[in-house]
């Protein structure tokens, strides 16, 4: 159960008066979730505030240079896409500039975060250009150019930017896979736009194939999204093996060795059942044996609210900010931001 505190308790913890706390909430310096006129504050939000306040000058001096984060799992239905765009929205809310890249031909992220293109007859049209066009151009012509990339980027409903995807991506996969430097096409493409963002979030398809290898090669960080059910441990183990395989590529161009696993995110868990508790314990043991972080205090519970928000094109953190699922996403996003910012500070100081 994620602990929440009120403004008075927050003021005591931070040794501030309540008026100052409210002003810092309003400015976004202290992140909260809005529940009507009230603010939902977690103890992790206090940690986040203390960290960003302590390193404020250093963080402000950092050059904008995107860190690329992939969300992966080769099983469908594990809330990977929902996790990717919810985390993207929260990172944007925390003051970062975020780009979400949909790499799944099913286009679920695209459909969830972008307003559909509808003609005068009410027919939904595909986006004129997608990630497919950028990848193909990069493969055939080399540098795409920032202006051409910006032509494909769409503003999302949740303030971050998005490069859309649809089934047409499948049509160029054989062509991409025949390239001599196939694994680095996406990485080189994202390098062209990385100076415009703090984070580039990759929503990957449910596979362990070329698309995910390409995403991992491009990534600085990866988060694994897993269910708490039978075969989930096997899926996580296979994904970790693939990550390690990609990290060991002996290619100067790929150079993915510094990629870090930020953690395992557990979704759709029913922690009131023995079976979910059993599989969570198994995942915890697996992670501990390999020194992989697992968000055991931020397990995302199974709830009807998430499919409802998927259907209405909303965020669980907006619709039901006091729900356990919303609080879990909120805390995970802050923990990700802290971990990445710590690394960026180390890079600057070194």
C-alpha positions in Angstrom: 0.0 0.0 0.0 1.5 3.3 -1.1 1.5 5.9 1.7 0.0 9.3 1.1 0.3 12.3 3.3 -1.5 15.7 3.5 -0.2 19.2 3.2 0.3 19.6 7.0 2.3 16.4 7.2 4.4 17.4 4.2 5.1 20.8 5.7 6.3 19.1 8.9 8.5 16.7 6.9 10.1 19.5 4.9 10.3 22.0 7.7 8.2 24.5 5.7 5.0 26.4 6.4 1.9 25.1 4.6 1.6 28.2 2.4 5.1 27.5 1.0 4.2 23.8 0.4 1.0 24.8 -1.5 3.0 27.3 -3.6 5.5 24.6 -4.5 2.8 22.2 -5.4 1.2 24.8 -7.6 4.5 25.5 -9.4 5.1 21.8 -9.9 8.3 21.9 -7.8 6.6 19.3 -5.5 4.9 16.8 -7.8 1.4 15.7 -6.8 -1.7 14.1 -8.4 -4.8 16.4 -8.5 -8.0 15.0 -7.0 -10.5 17.9 -7.4 -9.2 20.8 -5.3 -6.9 18.5 -3.3 -3.4 17.3 -4.0 -2.4 13.7 -3.5 1.2 13.5 -2.1 3.2 10.4 -1.6 6.3 9.9 0.5 8.2 9.2 -2.8 7.1 12.7 -3.9 9.0 14.0 -0.9 12.1 12.1 -1.8 11.8 13.5 -5.4 11.4 17.0 -4.1 14.4 16.7 -1.7 16.6 15.3 -4.5 15.6 17.9 -7.2 15.9 20.7 -4.7 19.3 19.6 -3.4 20.7 19.3 -7.0 18.7 22.2 -8.5 21.6 24.2 -9.8 23.3 21.2 -11.3 20.1 19.9 -12.9 19.4 23.3 -14.4 22.9 23.4 -16.0 22.5 20.0 -17.7 22.4 20.2 -21.5 19.2 18.9 -23.1 20.1 15.4 -24.4 17.6 12.7 -24.4 18.0 9.5 -22.5 16.2 6.7 -24.4 14.1 4.3 -22.4 12.4 1.2 -23.8 9.5 -0.6 -22.2 9.6 -4.3 -23.2 7.9 -7.6 -22.8 7.4 -10.2 -25.5 4.0 -11.1 -24.1 1.0 -9.1 -25.1 -1.7 -7.9 -22.6 0.7 -7.0 -19.8 -0.1 -3.2 -19.9 3.2 -2.4 -21.5 1.7 0.2 -23.8 -0.4 1.8 -21.0 2.7 1.9 -18.8 4.8 3.5 -21.5 2.5 6.4 -22.3 1.5 6.9 -18.6 5.1 7.2 -17.6 5.7 9.5 -20.6 2.9 11.7 -19.4 4.2 11.9 -15.9 7.8 12.6 -16.9 6.4 15.5 -19.0 4.4 16.6 -16.0 7.6 16.7 -13.9 9.1 19.3 -16.2 10.9 17.1 -18.7 10.4 17.3 -22.5 9.3 13.9 -23.7 8.9 12.1 -27.0 7.1 8.8 -27.2 8.0 6.6 -30.2 5.4 3.9 -31.1 7.3 0.9 -32.6 4.4 -1.5 -32.4 2.6 -2.0 -35.8 -0.6 -2.4 -33.9 -0.4 1.3 -33.1 -1.9 1.1 -29.6 0.1 3.9 -28.2 -0.7 6.0 -31.3 -4.4 5.4 -30.9 -4.3 6.1 -27.1 -2.4 9.4 -27.1 -3.2 11.1 -30.4 -6.4 12.5 -31.5 -7.6 10.5 -34.6 -7.6 12.1 -38.0 -11.2 12.1 -39.2 -12.5 13.3 -42.5 -15.7 15.1 -43.2 -17.5 11.8 -43.6 -16.5 10.6 -40.2 -13.9 8.1 -41.5 -10.7 7.8 -39.5 -7.7 8.3 -41.7 -4.1 7.0 -41.1 -1.4 9.6 -40.3 0.3 10.8 -43.5 3.7 9.9 -42.1 4.8 7.5 -39.4 8.0 5.9 -37.9 8.0 3.7 -41.0 8.8 6.7 -43.3 11.6 7.9 -41.0 13.3 4.5 -40.7 13.0 3.8 -44.4 14.5 7.2 -45.3 17.3 6.7 -42.8 18.1 3.3 -44.3 18.1 4.5 -47.9 19.5 8.1 -47.6 21.4 8.4 -44.4 20.7 11.4 -42.2 17.0 12.2 -42.1 17.3 15.8 -40.9 15.6 17.3 -37.9 13.0 19.2 -40.0 11.9 16.0 -41.7 11.6 14.2 -38.4 9.5 17.1 -36.9 7.1 16.7 -39.8 6.2 13.3 -38.5 6.0 14.2 -34.8 2.5 14.8 -33.5 1.5 16.6 -30.2 -0.3 14.2 -27.9 -3.3 14.8 -25.7 -1.0 14.5 -22.7 1.4 17.3 -23.6 4.3 15.1 -24.7 5.2 14.5 -28.4 4.6 11.3 -30.3 5.9 9.6 -33.5 3.0 7.5 -34.6 3.0 3.9 -36.0 0.6 1.7 -37.8 0.5 -1.6 -39.7 2.5 -0.1 -42.6 5.6 -0.6 -40.5 5.4 -4.4 -41.3 5.7 -3.7 -45.0 9.3 -2.4 -44.7 10.6 -4.8 -42.1 12.2 -7.2 -44.7 13.9 -4.2 -46.3 15.2 -3.0 -42.9 16.4 -6.5 -41.8 18.4 -6.8 -45.1 20.5 -3.8 -44.2 24.1 -4.3 -43.3 23.7 -2.0 -40.2 20.1 -2.9 -39.4 20.4 -2.8 -35.6 21.6 0.8 -35.6 19.1 2.4 -38.0 16.7 3.4 -35.2 19.5 4.5 -32.9 21.0 6.8 -35.5 17.6 8.2 -36.3 16.9 9.0 -32.7 20.4 10.5 -32.3 19.3 13.2 -34.8 16.4 14.4 -32.5 17.9 13.7 -29.1 19.0 17.3 -28.5 15.3 18.3 -28.5 14.2 16.1 -25.6 15.0 14.9 -22.1 13.5 11.5 -22.6 12.6 9.4 -25.6 10.3 6.6 -24.6 10.1 3.6 -26.9 6.9 1.4 -26.8 8.0 -1.9 -28.3 5.9 -4.7 -29.9 5.3 -7.9 -28.0 8.1 -9.9 -29.5 11.8 -10.8 -29.0 12.6 -10.2 -32.7 14.4 -7.5 -34.7 12.1 -4.6 -33.7 12.9 -5.1 -30.0 16.6 -5.7 -30.7 16.7 -2.4 -32.6 15.0 -0.6 -29.7 17.3 -2.1 -27.1 20.4 -1.2 -29.2 19.1 2.4 -29.2 18.3 2.6 -25.5 20.2 3.9 -22.5 17.7 2.3 -20.2 15.1 -0.5 -20.3 12.1 -1.3 -18.1 10.5 -4.8 -18.2 6.8 -4.9 -17.7 5.5 -8.3 -16.3 2.3 -9.9 -15.2 2.1 -11.8 -11.9 1.0 -15.0 -13.3 2.1 -18.4 -14.7 4.9 -18.2 -17.3 5.7 -14.5 -16.3 9.1 -15.5 -14.9 10.0 -17.4 -18.1 9.1 -14.3 -20.1 11.2 -12.0 -17.9 14.1 -14.4 -18.0 14.0 -14.6 -21.8 13.8 -10.8 -22.0 16.8 -10.4 -19.7 18.7 -12.9 -21.8 17.9 -10.8 -24.9 19.0 -7.6 -23.2 22.3 -9.2 -22.1 22.8 -10.5 -25.7 22.2 -7.0 -27.2 24.6 -5.5 -24.6 27.3 -7.9 -25.7 27.2 -7.0 -29.4 30.7 -6.6 -30.7 29.9 -3.6 -32.8 31.4 -0.1 -32.6 28.3 1.3 -34.2 25.9 -0.4 -31.8 27.9 0.3 -28.6 24.9 -0.6 -26.3 27.0 -1.8 -23.4 26.0 0.9 -21.0 22.3 0.1 -21.3 20.8 -0.3 -17.8 17.7 -2.2 -16.6 15.9 0.3 -14.5 13.6 -2.3 -13.1 10.8 -4.8 -13.4 7.3 -3.3 -13.3 4.6 -5.7 -12.2 1.1 -5.1 -13.5 -2.4 -6.5 -13.2 -1.5 -8.2 -9.9 -4.2 -9.5 -7.5 -2.2 -9.4 -4.3 -5.2 -10.7 -2.3 -4.6 -14.0 -4.0 -2.0 -16.7 -3.2 -1.2 -17.2 -6.8 -0.3 -13.5 -7.5 1.8 -13.4 -4.2 3.6 -16.6 -5.3 4.6 -15.2 -8.7 5.6 -11.8 -7.3 7.8 -13.7 -4.9 9.3 -15.7 -7.8 10.0 -12.5 -9.7 11.5 -10.9 -6.7 13.9 -13.9 -6.2 14.9 -13.8 -9.8 15.6 -10.1 -9.7 17.5 -10.2 -6.5 19.8 -13.0 -7.8 20.7 -10.9 -10.8 20.8 -7.5 -8.9 17.9 -6.2 -10.9 15.7 -3.6 -9.3 12.0 -4.6 -9.0 9.3 -2.2 -8.0 7.7 -4.3 -5.3 6.3 -1.3 -3.4 4.7 0.0 -6.6 3.0 -3.1 -7.9 0.2 -2.1 -10.2 -3.0 -3.9 -9.2 -5.6 -5.4 -11.5 -8.4 -2.9 -11.9 -11.3 -2.2 -14.2 -10.2 1.5 -14.2 -7.3 1.0 -16.5 -9.2 -0.7 -19.4 -11.9 2.0 -18.9 -9.3 4.8 -19.3 -7.9 3.0 -22.3 -11.3 3.0 -23.9 -11.9 6.7 -23.2 -8.4 7.8 -24.0 -7.6 9.1 -20.6 -4.9 8.6 -17.9 -5.6 6.6 -14.8 -3.6 9.3 -12.9 -6.2 11.9 -14.0 -9.4 9.8 -13.8 -8.8 8.2 -10.4 -5.7 9.8 -8.8 -6.2 8.2 -5.4 -6.4 4.7 -6.9 -3.5 2.3 -6.1 -2.7 1.9 -9.8 -2.4 5.7 -10.2 -0.2 6.0 -7.2 2.0 3.2 -8.4 2.5 4.8 -11.8 3.2 8.2 -10.1 5.9 6.7 -7.8 7.5 4.6 -10.6 7.8 7.7 -12.8 9.5 9.7 -10.0 11.9 6.8 -9.2 12.8 6.5 -12.9 13.4 10.3 -13.1 15.6 10.2 -10.0 17.7 7.3 -11.2 18.2 8.9 -14.6 19.0 12.3 -13.2 21.5 10.8 -10.8 23.3 9.2 -13.8 23.2 12.5 -15.7 24.8 14.3 -12.7 27.5 11.7 -12.5 28.2 12.1 -16.2 28.5 15.9 -15.8 30.8 15.7 -12.8 33.0 13.1 -14.4 
